[in-house]
Amino acid sequence: MSAFVPITSFVRSASCRLTWKGSPRVLQLLTPNPAGLTCVLAAGKKDLINLPVLVEDELEEQFVRGSGPGGQATNKTSNCVVLKHIPTGIVVKCHQTRSVDINRKRAREIMREKLDVAYKGDLSEVVLKKKESVLRKQEKRRKANENLERKRLFKDALAADSKPGSDTV
């Protein structure tokens, strides 16, 4: 374990120009990005690492008035973000919070996921995660139904044993 201490301290002190390249068996250390590229971190979705990088020149961003509950605070402020990816024509509208900055970040996260689905189709990480989730839910439901059936059969067996005249000696 002591052999990994210098590596972790080096990783913490690395600048944003460096990216982590990991392998299942051997941890390759850091390799620098080509000059001019910045490090883009996806906050909150650490398991979705292969999403496409957004190029700001390909995006068209507008701020429009939101809709929904909130009354005057929602109707008078233009904090709804409409993001359009020009090459594909994909449009994302985000009005999840009252903050324009948070809505901009969330709109970009949603755009990355939609571009991943558009480029990779059924091999997209988002689609694969959704399929896994559906399969887990189906398996959980199947197990619950099996348990309910076992309980019903057990209850029927207890009721049959407690009937008078069914005593066997």
Sine and cosine of phi, psi and omega as CSV:
sin_phi,cos_phi,sin_psi,cos_psi,sin_omega,cos_omega
0.00,0.00,-0.51,0.86,-0.02,-1.00
-0.93,0.37,-0.35,0.93,0.03,-1.00
-0.94,0.34,-0.38,0.93,-0.04,-1.00
-1.00,0.00,-0.22,0.98,-0.04,-1.00
-0.88,0.47,-0.73,0.68,0.02,-1.00
-0.89,0.45,-0.56,0.83,0.00,-1.00
-0.91,0.41,-0.72,0.70,-0.02,-1.00
-0.92,0.40,-0.59,0.81,0.03,-1.00
-0.93,0.36,-0.55,0.84,0.06,-1.00
-0.93,0.36,-0.62,0.79,0.01,-1.00
-0.90,0.43,-0.65,0.76,0.00,-1.00
-0.91,0.41,-0.55,0.84,-0.07,-1.00
-1.00,0.00,-0.01,1.00,-0.03,-1.00
-0.94,0.33,0.52,-0.85,0.00,-1.00
-0.99,0.15,0.10,-1.00,-0.04,-1.00
-0.96,0.28,-0.21,0.98,0.02,-1.00
-0.97,0.25,-0.10,0.99,-0.04,-1.00
-0.96,-0.28,0.59,-0.81,0.04,-1.00
-0.87,-0.49,0.45,-0.89,-0.01,-1.00
-1.00,-0.01,0.79,-0.61,0.09,-1.00
-0.88,-0.47,0.91,-0.42,-0.04,-1.00
-0.93,-0.37,0.47,-0.88,0.06,-1.00
-0.78,-0.62,0.46,-0.89,-0.03,-1.00
-0.87,0.49,-0.53,0.85,-0.11,-0.99
-0.98,-0.20,-0.76,0.64,-0.10,-1.00
-0.86,-0.51,0.75,-0.66,0.01,-1.00
-0.99,0.10,0.95,-0.32,0.09,-1.00
-0.98,0.18,0.65,-0.76,-0.06,-1.00
-0.96,0.28,-0.33,-0.94,-0.17,-0.99
-1.00,0.08,0.60,-0.80,0.10,-1.00
-0.84,-0.54,0.64,-0.77,-0.06,-1.00
-0.96,0.28,0.51,-0.86,0.12,-0.99
-0.97,0.26,0.40,-0.92,0.14,-0.99
-0.88,0.48,0.48,-0.88,-0.05,-1.00
-0.86,0.51,0.65,-0.76,0.05,-1.00
0.99,-0.13,-0.33,0.94,0.01,-1.00
-1.00,-0.01,0.64,-0.77,0.02,-1.00
-0.96,-0.27,0.35,-0.94,-0.02,-1.00
-0.99,0.11,0.83,-0.56,0.00,-1.00
-0.93,-0.36,0.88,-0.48,0.00,-1.00
-0.96,-0.28,0.71,-0.71,0.05,-1.00
-0.99,-0.11,0.96,-0.29,-0.04,-1.00
-0.98,0.20,0.75,-0.67,0.09,-1.00
1.00,0.01,-0.29,0.96,-0.02,-1.00
-0.83,-0.56,0.90,0.44,-0.09,-1.00
-0.94,0.34,-0.41,0.91,-0.02,-1.00
-0.99,0.14,-0.28,0.96,0.05,-1.00
-0.99,-0.14,1.00,0.05,-0.12,-0.99
-0.98,-0.21,-0.32,0.95,-0.08,-1.00
-0.99,-0.16,0.49,0.87,0.06,-1.00
-0.97,0.24,0.51,-0.86,-0.02,-1.00
-0.92,0.40,0.48,-0.88,0.03,-1.00
-0.99,0.10,0.70,-0.71,0.02,-1.00
-0.99,0.11,0.73,-0.68,0.10,-0.99
-0.98,-0.18,0.87,-0.50,-0.10,-1.00
-0.88,0.47,-0.45,0.89,0.01,-1.00
-0.93,0.36,-0.39,0.92,-0.01,-1.00
-1.00,0.00,0.02,1.00,-0.05,-1.00
-0.95,-0.31,0.60,-0.80,0.11,-0.99
-0.87,-0.49,0.84,-0.54,-0.11,-0.99
-0.88,-0.47,0.71,-0.70,0.05,-1.00
-0.74,-0.67,0.47,-0.88,0.09,-1.00
-0.89,-0.45,0.88,-0.48,-0.04,-1.00
-0.83,-0.55,0.18,-0.98,0.04,-1.00
-0.96,0.27,0.65,-0.76,-0.02,-1.00
-0.99,0.15,0.02,-1.00,0.03,-1.00
-0.66,-0.75,0.16,-0.99,0.03,-1.00
0.97,-0.24,-0.24,-0.97,-0.05,-1.00
-0.93,0.37,0.45,-0.89,0.01,-1.00
0.71,-0.71,-0.25,0.97,0.08,-1.00
0.90,0.44,-0.69,-0.72,-0.11,-0.99
-0.89,0.46,-0.59,0.81,-0.02,-1.00
-0.88,0.47,-0.57,0.82,0.01,-1.00
-0.99,0.13,-0.64,0.77,-0.13,-0.99
-0.96,0.28,-0.41,0.91,-0.08,-1.00
-0.99,-0.16,-0.26,0.97,-0.06,-1.00
-0.97,-0.24,0.59,-0.81,0.01,-1.00
-0.98,-0.18,0.95,0.32,-0.03,-1.00
-0.93,-0.37,0.19,0.98,0.09,-1.00
-1.00,0.04,0.79,-0.62,-0.06,-1.00
-0.98,-0.19,0.79,-0.61,0.10,-1.00
-0.92,-0.40,0.90,-0.45,-0.07,-1.00
-0.90,-0.43,0.80,-0.60,-0.01,-1.00
-0.85,-0.52,0.78,-0.63,0.10,-1.00
-1.00,-0.01,0.94,-0.35,-0.16,-0.99
-0.89,0.46,-0.71,0.70,-0.04,-1.00
-0.89,0.46,-0.60,0.80,-0.04,-1.00
-0.99,-0.17,-0.36,0.93,-0.03,-1.00
0.99,0.13,0.16,0.99,0.01,-1.00
-0.96,0.29,0.75,-0.66,0.00,-1.00
-0.89,-0.46,0.72,-0.69,0.04,-1.00
-0.83,-0.55,0.73,-0.68,0.04,-1.00
-0.88,-0.48,0.82,-0.57,-0.07,-1.00
-0.77,-0.64,0.87,-0.50,0.06,-1.00
-0.63,-0.78,0.83,0.56,-0.07,-1.00
-1.00,0.08,-0.49,0.87,-0.02,-1.00
-0.76,-0.65,0.04,-1.00,0.04,-1.00
-1.00,0.05,-0.18,0.98,-0.04,-1.00
-1.00,0.00,0.78,-0.63,0.01,-1.00
-0.92,0.39,-0.65,0.76,-0.03,-1.00
-0.89,0.46,-0.70,0.71,0.01,-1.00
-0.92,0.40,-0.64,0.77,0.04,-1.00
-0.90,0.44,-0.60,0.80,0.04,-1.00
-0.90,0.44,-0.70,0.71,0.00,-1.00
-0.90,0.44,-0.71,0.71,-0.02,-1.00
-0.92,0.40,-0.60,0.80,0.04,-1.00
-0.89,0.45,-0.62,0.78,0.03,-1.00
-0.93,0.36,-0.62,0.79,0.07,-1.00
-0.88,0.47,-0.70,0.71,0.01,-1.00
-0.90,0.43,-0.64,0.77,0.02,-1.00
-0.89,0.45,-0.67,0.74,0.03,-1.00
-0.87,0.49,-0.67,0.74,0.01,-1.00
-0.91,0.42,-0.67,0.74,0.00,-1.00
-0.92,0.39,-0.61,0.79,0.05,-1.00
-0.92,0.40,-0.61,0.80,0.05,-1.00
-0.88,0.48,-0.67,0.74,0.04,-1.00
-0.92,0.39,-0.65,0.76,-0.03,-1.00
-0.92,0.38,-0.64,0.77,-0.05,-1.00
-0.98,0.19,-0.68,0.73,-0.13,-0.99
-0.99,-0.16,-0.30,0.95,0.01,-1.00
0.92,0.39,-0.80,-0.60,-0.04,-1.00
-0.95,0.32,-0.23,0.97,0.02,-1.00
-1.00,0.00,0.06,1.00,-0.01,-1.00
-0.92,0.40,0.57,-0.82,0.03,-1.00
-0.88,0.48,-0.62,0.78,-0.03,-1.00
-0.90,0.43,-0.70,0.72,-0.01,-1.00
-0.92,0.39,-0.67,0.74,0.00,-1.00
-0.90,0.44,-0.66,0.75,0.04,-1.00
-0.90,0.44,-0.63,0.77,0.02,-1.00
-0.90,0.44,-0.68,0.73,0.02,-1.00
-0.90,0.45,-0.67,0.74,0.05,-1.00
-0.86,0.50,-0.68,0.73,0.00,-1.00
-0.89,0.46,-0.68,0.73,0.01,-1.00
-0.90,0.44,-0.68,0.73,0.01,-1.00
-0.90,0.43,-0.66,0.75,0.05,-1.00
-0.89,0.46,-0.66,0.75,0.00,-1.00
-0.90,0.43,-0.67,0.74,0.03,-1.00
-0.90,0.44,-0.67,0.75,0.01,-1.00
-0.90,0.43,-0.66,0.75,0.03,-1.00
-0.89,0.45,-0.67,0.74,0.01,-1.00
-0.91,0.41,-0.64,0.77,0.02,-1.00
-0.89,0.45,-0.69,0.72,0.02,-1.00
-0.90,0.44,-0.64,0.77,0.02,-1.00
-0.89,0.45,-0.67,0.74,0.03,-1.00
-0.91,0.42,-0.62,0.78,0.05,-1.00
-0.89,0.46,-0.68,0.74,0.03,-1.00
-0.89,0.45,-0.67,0.74,0.03,-1.00
-0.89,0.46,-0.65,0.76,0.02,-1.00
-0.91,0.42,-0.68,0.74,0.05,-1.00
-0.88,0.48,-0.68,0.74,0.02,-1.00
-0.89,0.45,-0.66,0.76,0.01,-1.00
-0.90,0.43,-0.69,0.73,0.03,-1.00
-0.90,0.43,-0.65,0.76,0.04,-1.00
-0.90,0.44,-0.67,0.74,0.02,-1.00
-0.90,0.44,-0.67,0.74,0.04,-1.00
-0.89,0.45,-0.64,0.77,0.01,-1.00
-0.92,0.40,-0.64,0.77,0.05,-1.00
-0.91,0.42,-0.64,0.76,0.00,-1.00
-0.92,0.40,-0.61,0.79,0.01,-1.00
-0.93,0.37,-0.61,0.80,0.00,-1.00
-0.94,0.33,-0.51,0.86,-0.06,-1.00
-1.00,0.04,-0.02,1.00,0.02,-1.00
-0.94,0.34,0.64,-0.76,0.06,-1.00
-0.94,0.35,0.60,-0.80,0.02,-1.00
1.00,-0.04,-0.07,1.00,0.02,-1.00
-0.97,-0.23,0.37,0.93,-0.01,-1.00
-0.97,0.24,0.78,-0.62,0.06,-1.00
-0.89,-0.45,0.72,-0.70,-0.05,-1.00
-0.91,-0.40,0.00,0.00,0.00,0.00
